[in-house]
Amino acid sequence: MIGQKMAFKRGGKVKAPWDKPRPDDLPKPKKLSSGQKSAAKKAAKAAGRPYPNLIDNMRMAQKGKKS
């Protein structure tokens, strides 16, 4: 895999979030609020990306739950 970072954990490969299926025990995904979307866009811009990626969106969705 050229250009992709692979993480290793205890002797085995760890798949990236976009390579794994969604766990069955999770509820249906909910859409990000407008505030979460703008926070994800801001994080992407700070990282030098033109738009948010999956990781930015996941981070903002998780941040909203931890209140």
N, C-alpha and C positions, 0 to 999 in steps of 0.2 A: 504494500500500500504506500505508494509514493505520495508525499504531501499530507498525509494524515498521521496524527500522533496516536500511538497505541498505548494505553495504560495497562499495567500489569498489577495484579493483586494476588498475593499468596500463590505465585506460580502459575496462575491462569490469566488469560486475556480478559479484559473487561470491555464490553461492547459500549459504543457511544449511545447516547439516548435515542438518536434517530435510527439506530440499527436494531433496537429492542422493541418488541410488541408491547402495547399498553397492558399492564397487569389487569386481570379479570376482576380483582376485588376492589378496584377503584370505581367511584361513581362516574357518571357521564361528565365529560369535560365541560366547563363553563367558559363563556367568552370573557375576555379581559374587559375591565371597566375602562372608561376613557382616561381616567387618571393613571391606571396601570399601563395603558398603551403609551401615554406620553412619557411615563417614567422609563419604559423599555426603550423608546426612541432616544431619550436623553442618554441612557447608558450606552446604547449603540454608538451614538455620536461621540461620546467621551472615549470610546474604544477605537474610533476611527472608521466605523462602518457606516454606510449610507442608510441602512435600515436595520431594525432589530432581528436577531436570529432566534432560533428555538430556545437557546440557553437564556437569552435576555427575557424572553416571554415566560419561560418556566420560573426564573428567579422572581419576576414581578408577581406572578400568580401565587407563589409560595409566600412571598413577603406579605401579601394581603391576608393570608390565613393566620399568621403568627401574632396577631394583635392581642 
